[in-house]
Amino acid sequence: MKVASWILLAAVLSIPWWCAVPVHAAAAVSSANSKAATVTVTGDKTWVDTGMDINAGDKLHITATGTVNMGNNTGVTPNGVQRGWVDTLRALTLPSAGRGALVGRIGNSDAATPFLIGADGTVLAPISGRLYLGINQDSIQTPDGKYEVHIDRTAASAAVTSGAAAGKNNYDFQPVFATLDKKLPYRVTDKAGEGGNPGDLVNFVLIGSQEQVTNALKAAGWLQADKTNTDAVVSAVLATLQKSPYMTVPMSILYLFGRPQDFGYERTEPVMVAAQRNHFRIWNAPFSTPQQTIWAGAGTHDIGIERDQRSANAITHKIDQDVDNERDFIGATLQQAGWVQAMDYMTRANPLKETKTATGGSIKSDGRVLVIVLRPA
């Protein structure tokens, strides 16, 4: 079972997700519930286990000293060094931060979103879980040296929920499910109106305002794709001038409710964005719950390039046939960012478990839709 699936299973069973995820990390250097810890961070491991379990709402004051050497950069401090032109192509742990910077994340999962710490940083934990630290690096240049890091943890002043999403017992999904099963299309199409080819499955739903959706996805590490080629050119130029990687490549237009996607989101590495990326499209549904807006989503994982069977000599992205993996990954990233109030799976009246995309690629699924209720801002 993939990591994202472990996390969602843990959420539904109301157990801490870090107990469900297989962890391969350095030996713990402090007791899990300690208020302070000192950790040595080196570059031979991407993530170092601090041995400290934190709760949502805890305040962490983290300071670091020491230096590392990375290629031509020597004496790099925990604040990192300014990115160079080559960094626009590096697959750094945290692309927005300087090389060699001290970074952290909560949980040992691919869905966890790294954050910058630096030499002196304060972090308010969005979720509960094990704290990991690392040096912002790529797979080519391993840092030589170490940082000595001290962590002071101030417990949340009031009881808060854990980062694990509330299960179905904490939210009445049945009215929502009844509406969705009646009104939610099963698939998107590659053309508006009649005559379009059926495409990706509609495999997840977000419930929340546009502000909630935007903030939640940003916190979870998703980047909003450029909508036009003109937007892409401007973004690419700005990214290059800022010595940042360009990662918001436009997506093809697909249709739901008779119109193009409202937004596209993606997560990838700079050098892989053209061929491989996690991505999805969302549409503001023309129906809603009494309290909140509904967003219908179709997510797939691009894993390469293949022939587009709609026309000769055309190519398109090849997707992971098991589209449930991307559905679950999307939910896991939002959960890791602490933005999930509740989530549950809806089984359709006539679940679609095996079919073809509009370009001829195969799709396999258990036929369920993941419904995610976002927490208030």
Secondary structure in CASP SS format (residue, H / E / C, confidence):
PFRMAT SS
TARGET T0000
AUTHOR 0000-0000-0000
METHOD secondary structure of the structure
MODEL  1
M C 1.00
K C 1.00
V H 1.00
A H 1.00
S H 1.00
W H 1.00
I H 1.00
L H 1.00
L H 1.00
A H 1.00
A H 1.00
V H 1.00
L C 1.00
S C 1.00
I C 1.00
P C 1.00
W H 1.00
W H 1.00
C H 1.00
A H 1.00
V C 1.00
P C 1.00
V C 1.00
H C 1.00
A C 1.00
A C 1.00
A C 1.00
A C 1.00
V C 1.00
S C 1.00
S C 1.00
A C 1.00
N C 1.00
S C 1.00
K C 1.00
A E 1.00
A E 1.00
T E 1.00
V E 1.00
T E 1.00
V E 1.00
T E 1.00
G C 1.00
D C 1.00
K C 1.00
T C 1.00
W C 1.00
V E 1.00
D E 1.00
T E 1.00
G E 1.00
M E 1.00
D E 1.00
I E 1.00
N C 1.00
A C 1.00
G C 1.00
D C 1.00
K E 1.00
L E 1.00
H E 1.00
I E 1.00
T E 1.00
A E 1.00
T E 1.00
G E 1.00
T E 1.00
V E 1.00
N E 1.00
M E 1.00
G C 1.00
N C 1.00
N E 1.00
T E 1.00
G E 1.00
V E 1.00
T C 1.00
P C 1.00
N C 1.00
G C 1.00
V E 1.00
Q C 1.00
R C 1.00
G C 1.00
W H 1.00
V H 1.00
D H 1.00
T H 1.00
L C 1.00
R C 1.00
A C 1.00
L C 1.00
T C 1.00
L C 1.00
P C 1.00
S C 1.00
A C 1.00
G C 1.00
R E 1.00
G C 1.00
A C 1.00
L E 1.00
V E 1.00
G E 1.00
R E 1.00
I E 1.00
G C 1.00
N C 1.00
S C 1.00
D C 1.00
A C 1.00
A C 1.00
T C 1.00
P C 1.00
F E 1.00
L E 1.00
I C 1.00
G C 1.00
A C 1.00
D E 1.00
G E 1.00
T E 1.00
V E 1.00
L E 1.00
A C 1.00
P C 1.00
I C 1.00
S C 1.00
G E 1.00
R E 1.00
L E 1.00
Y E 1.00
L E 1.00
G E 1.00
I E 1.00
N C 1.00
Q C 1.00
D C 1.00
S C 1.00
I C 1.00
Q C 1.00
T C 1.00
P C 1.00
D E 1.00
G E 1.00
K E 1.00
Y E 1.00
E E 1.00
V E 1.00
H E 1.00
I E 1.00
D E 1.00
R E 1.00
T E 1.00
A C 1.00
A C 1.00
S C 1.00
A C 1.00
A C 1.00
V C 1.00
T C 1.00
S C 1.00
G C 1.00
A C 1.00
A C 1.00
A E 1.00
G C 1.00
K H 1.00
N H 1.00
N H 1.00
Y C 1.00
D C 1.00
F C 1.00
Q H 1.00
P H 1.00
V H 1.00
F H 1.00
A H 1.00
T H 1.00
L H 1.00
D H 1.00
K H 1.00
K H 1.00
L C 1.00
P C 1.00
Y C 1.00
R E 1.00
V E 1.00
T E 1.00
D C 1.00
K C 1.00
A C 1.00
G C 1.00
E C 1.00
G C 1.00
G C 1.00
N C 1.00
P E 1.00
G E 1.00
D E 1.00
L E 1.00
V C 1.00
N C 1.00
F E 1.00
V E 1.00
L E 1.00
I E 1.00
G C 1.00
S C 1.00
Q H 1.00
E H 1.00
Q H 1.00
V H 1.00
T H 1.00
N H 1.00
A H 1.00
L H 1.00
K H 1.00
A H 1.00
A C 1.00
G C 1.00
W C 1.00
L E 1.00
Q E 1.00
A C 1.00
D C 1.00
K C 1.00
T C 1.00
N H 1.00
T H 1.00
D H 1.00
A H 1.00
V H 1.00
V H 1.00
S H 1.00
A H 1.00
V H 1.00
L H 1.00
A H 1.00
T H 1.00
L H 1.00
Q C 1.00
K C 1.00
S C 1.00
P C 1.00
Y C 1.00
M C 1.00
T C 1.00
V C 1.00
P C 1.00
M C 1.00
S C 1.00
I C 1.00
L C 1.00
Y E 1.00
L E 1.00
F C 1.00
G C 1.00
R E 1.00
P E 1.00
Q C 1.00
D C 1.00
F E 1.00
G E 1.00
Y E 1.00
E E 1.00
R E 1.00
T C 1.00
E C 1.00
P H 1.00
V H 1.00
M H 1.00
V C 1.00
A C 1.00
A C 1.00
Q E 1.00
R E 1.00
N E 1.00
H E 1.00
F E 1.00
R E 1.00
I E 1.00
W E 1.00
N E 1.00
A E 1.00
P E 1.00
F E 1.00
S E 1.00
T C 1.00
P C 1.00
Q C 1.00
Q C 1.00
T E 1.00
I E 1.00
W E 1.00
A E 1.00
G E 1.00
A E 1.00
G E 1.00
T E 1.00
H E 1.00
D E 1.00
I E 1.00
G E 1.00
I E 1.00
E E 1.00
R E 1.00
D C 1.00
Q C 1.00
R C 1.00
S C 1.00
A C 1.00
N C 1.00
A C 1.00
I E 1.00
T E 1.00
H E 1.00
K E 1.00
I E 1.00
D C 1.00
Q C 1.00
D E 1.00
V C 1.00
D H 1.00
N H 1.00
E H 1.00
R H 1.00
D H 1.00
F H 1.00
I H 1.00
G H 1.00
A H 1.00
T H 1.00
L H 1.00
Q H 1.00
Q H 1.00
A C 1.00
G C 1.00
W C 1.00
V E 1.00
Q E 1.00
A E 1.00
M E 1.00
D E 1.00
Y E 1.00
M E 1.00
T E 1.00
R C 1.00
A C 1.00
N C 1.00
P C 1.00
L C 1.00
K C 1.00
E E 1.00
T E 1.00
K E 1.00
T C 1.00
A C 1.00
T C 1.00
G C 1.00
G C 1.00
S E 1.00
I E 1.00
K E 1.00
S C 1.00
D C 1.00
G C 1.00
R E 1.00
V E 1.00
L E 1.00
V E 1.00
I E 1.00
V E 1.00
L E 1.00
R C 1.00
P C 1.00
A C 1.00
END
